[in-house]
Amino acid sequence: MPVNRPVIIIAAYGTGEPEAQKCLEALDGQLRRHFAGYEVRWAILVDWLIKRFKKEGKINLFARGEPVQGLAELYKELKAAGKTEAVVQGLLVHEGSISDGVYQMPTEGLRVEYGKSLLDAAGRNVDEVLKAVSPYFGKEKEITILIGHGSGDDERANVPFQRMDSYLKEHYADAYMCMIHGSPSPDEILPGIDSARFRRVVFVPLMITAGEHVLHEVVADNPKSWVGRLKLPYKVAPSFSEIPEVVAIYIKSIEDALRRLGAG
């Protein structure tokens, strides 16, 4: 790779679930094909996951050898290699403390342009995301529950999902927003659903991957999970990393940042 060409850094929360990790590896391949000629690197944004991987002896994220490391470590590596510019695209759904950490991280002297999170409190991409996920909504006698991550203490993370919630209430009789953190919560939504009216529930994860929250809180085989409370068969729709229209939004964000560096 030319030393003076910007490096594309995908800054991701990451996942410890093997099946969800396969989604990230497939996305990595898609991004490297789209941005052929650019070096595409990854950084994990949460220390606990980096420590978990290293404790498990996992030193690479993908089969191609991308190392497990944080953003600060990657900046130092790139600077030592003579790189001068980078685009950092947070593989994040909404703004919050994790995105703040990306923007505030010292760049080791690299000139950095940042891609945008998928959603923000001003409503960015809400309509586009709803359009992208709507083909996966339940059909006749199926109820649809959109799963948002959200936050219990940062309202920026919740506002986009509240906008979606209002849209669902206006346009769909049997589709609901339900949050892992924030409102509307499972306790607000699930007791009001008459499961006898439906043959199945379709969960639509508004997440990069359907990882630990979905597996352990939503569809776990126990009476306290969302499925256990609804007592319905279920299906999990594709996550954002698997939906081409959503991936295209991230790709455009990277392209815009490259243009700001004069490289697009």
Summary of the structure (lengths in Angstrom):
residues: 264
radius of gyration: 19.3
end to end distance: 16.1
largest distance: 63.0
contacts: 831
relative contact order: 0.15
helix: 43%
strand: 17%
